[in-house]
C-alpha cells in the first residue's frame, strides 16, 4: 500500500526541484465561530507521520477558529509539476517545547515581529513601527523569548487526496482515509 505521507514528502521535494518558490505554501481552510468558512495561505514548517505543522499568533482569527472548531483542511498546489495535495483532519496544539524550538530558529526580526504585531487587528498610523522599536529595545540582538500568544498547530490527517495532472484532463486522483492516527490507510482511486 502506498503511504500518502511518503508521497507527500517526495512531491514536496520535487516541487522545490522544479523551482516552486515556496513549496511549503498551503491554503488553510477553517470554520469561524459563527460557522462561516475562511481560507488563507500559511507556511508548512514540518510534516511527518504525526501531522502537518504551522505556527501563528494565538489571537489571530485562524487560531480562534481552530479552538472553536478543531478541524481543518490544507491544500498544496505545485505547478510545475502539476500536483495538488489536500489534507483534512483534527487540529491539535504543538507542545511548548516544539514551539520554543521553532521560534528560536526564526530570524531575529521575525521573532521581534511576533511580539510587536497584533495580527489581523486594525492598524493605526505608525503603531506597528513603534511596537517593533520598543520590542527591539526590550530584546536587543540576544535571546528573544517566545511570546505567550504565539505557538503552532498540527493537522493530524484522517484524509489525504493526491491529485496529479494528466493530458486531456484525465488526472490521477487517489483518496486515502483512516479512522485513527495509528490506523492503516484505506485507498481508492477517484474519477477526475
N, C-alpha and C positions, 0 to 999 in steps of 0.2 A: 504494500500500500504506500502510496506517495504521502509524504508528510508535508502538509501545506506550509508549515513554518520553515522547513528547509528550502522549499521552493521560493518562499518569500525572500529569504536571505540571498539566494542566488540571483533572483530578479532585481533586488535592491542593488547588489553589487554590479550587476550587468548594466543597470541604468546609469550608474556612475561612469562605467567604462564607455558608455555611449555619449557621455558629455552632458547628461542631465545636470543642470547647475545645482539643484538642491533635491537629491533623490529622497531625502527624509521628509519633504513637504507632504503633508497629508491633510485632507479635509476631515474635520471632526464635527460630526452631527450629534446634537443633544436635543433634549426637550426641556424647555424652561419651566419654572414652577407654575406658570399659567397654562402649560400644555401645548405651547407653540414650538415648532421645530426651529432650531438655529444651527447654522453651519458656519465654520470659519477655518482658516488654514492655521495649522500648528506644525511644529517640527518634532519628528520622531527622534528620541535620544537613545533608545535602546529597545531591542526586540529579541526575545528568546522564548523558550518553552513556557515561561511564566506570563508572558504578555508583551504588550506594546506600550512603552513609557514615554510620556511627555511631561513638561513642567510648566507651571503658570502661577500667577498671583491668585491666592485662595479667595480674594474678594472679587475676582473677575466674574462676569456673567456665566462663563463656561463652568467655573468651579461651583458657583451657586446652583446651576442647572444639574451638575453631576451629583451634588449632595442631595438634591430633591428627587432625582430620577437616575440612579446609578447604573445606567446602561448607555452605551454609545456605539456609533458606527464610525469607522475610519475608511477613507478612500484614498488610495495612492494611484496616480496615473503617470506613466512614463512614456514619452514619445519623442525620439525613438527610445525604445524598440517597439512601442505599440502594445503596452501591457497595463492592466489595471488589477489592483487587489482591493477587495472590500473585506473589512474585518468588523465583526459585531460581537459584543459581549458585555459582561458585567464590568463595572469600573471599581477599582479599589485604590486607596491612597498608597503611595510608596512609603517605605519606612523612613524615619528621620535620618537614619544612617545613609540610606540611598540618596535622599535629598541633600544632605550635608555634603556628601562626596561629590555629587554632580555640581552643586553650587560652587564648591571650592575650585572646580576645574574650569569655571567660566572666566572669561577675561575680566579684568578689574572694572572697567566701565560698565559691563553688563551686570556685575554684582551691585555696583552703585545704583544703576537704573532700577534694579529690583526693589531697592529701598525707597528711591525717590518717586517712582511713578505710582499713582493711584489709578491703576489700569481701568480704562473704559469710563472714568469719571469725566465730567466736563472740564476742559482746560481753560483757565482764565489767565490771560496775559502771559507773563514770563514766570509763572509759578513753578513750572517744571524745572526750568533752568536754575531758579533759586533753590529748589529742593535738591537738585543734583549738587550744586555748590556746597550747600550745608552738609549734605551726606559725605562729600569728599573731605570736608574739614573734620568730621567726626571719625572718618575711616580713611586716613591717608594710605598711601600705597601698600600698607601692610595687610594683615588679615581682615577680611570683611566677613562678619558672621552672616549666616543665612537669616533673613527676616522671618519672623513668626508667621507672616502672611504669604509665604512663598513655599511651594512644595510641588509634588508631582502626583500623577495618576497613572495607573496601569489598566489598560483594557485587556481583560482576560478573555480570549476569544472562545466562543462556542459556535461560531460560524465564520468561515473564510471562503470567499469566492475568488478564483483565479480566472482572469479573462485575458486572452491572447489574440491579437488582431490577425486575421487571415484574409486572403483575397476574396472578393465578391461577397463580403460581409458574412462569410462562413466561419465566424470567430469560434475559438475554443472557449468554453465556459465550464469550469469544474467547481462544484459546490461541496465543501467539506463541513460537516456538522458533528458536534459531540455533546453529550448530555452532562458532562462534568469536566473540570480542568484536567483530571488524570485519566479520563475515559478515552478509548480509541476513537479515531476519526472515522465517520461514515463518509462515503464518497458517491457522487452522482454527477454525470455529465448533463448539462443544460443546453437546450437549443439556443442559438444566438438571438 
